[in-house]
Structure formats: structure tokens, C-alpha cells
Amino acid sequence: MRSLGAVLIAAALAAAAWWWWFTIAMPRRAQERAEAAEASAIQARRMDTLYRWHDDAGNLQITDEPPKGRHYERISKTPRDGIEVNGDRH
């Protein structure tokens, strides 16, 4: 009788562990991975971005950090396909 009770307790504990793993732990880990991937994508876009804006004197500024309290335009550091940049041409 004791061994039957131990088997039933072990089965109940295994079922509870299985339920916890597949309903709580796995979805939370998947959500954490998705959030980490999204943060990584945002960081990659930010590393590929320059900011074009004008200072108080009207001079064009291009920086890798956006200016505070000013209108700016985002530009990509990576050229688009099909665009050729050659300084020798006039």
C-alpha cells in the first residue's frame, strides 16, 4: 500500500511539473526571447541610423544621436541597392 501511495504522489507531482512547464515556464521564455529579439532589432536599426538636422545658425548637422527638442530626419548609413557613389564624376 505504501508503494502505491508513493507512485500516486510521484505521478501527481510529475503532472503538476508538466503542467507548470508547458503553461507557465515555456510561454514566458518564448515571450522573453521575442522581447530580446525585438530589442536587438531596434539596436541594429539605431546603429545604422544617422540624424540630419539644422542648428540655431542654420548649419546642417549630421550626428549619430538625435538632437533634443529639434526637428530631425533619420538617414540610413547603408546605401540602397542601385545607388552608386563616385566622387570622380561631375
Secondary structure, DSSP 8 states (H G I E B T S, - for coil): -HHHHHHHHHHHHHHHHHHHIIIIIHHHHHHHHHHHHHHHHHHHHHHTEEEEEE-TT--EEEESS--TTS--EEEESS--TT----TT--
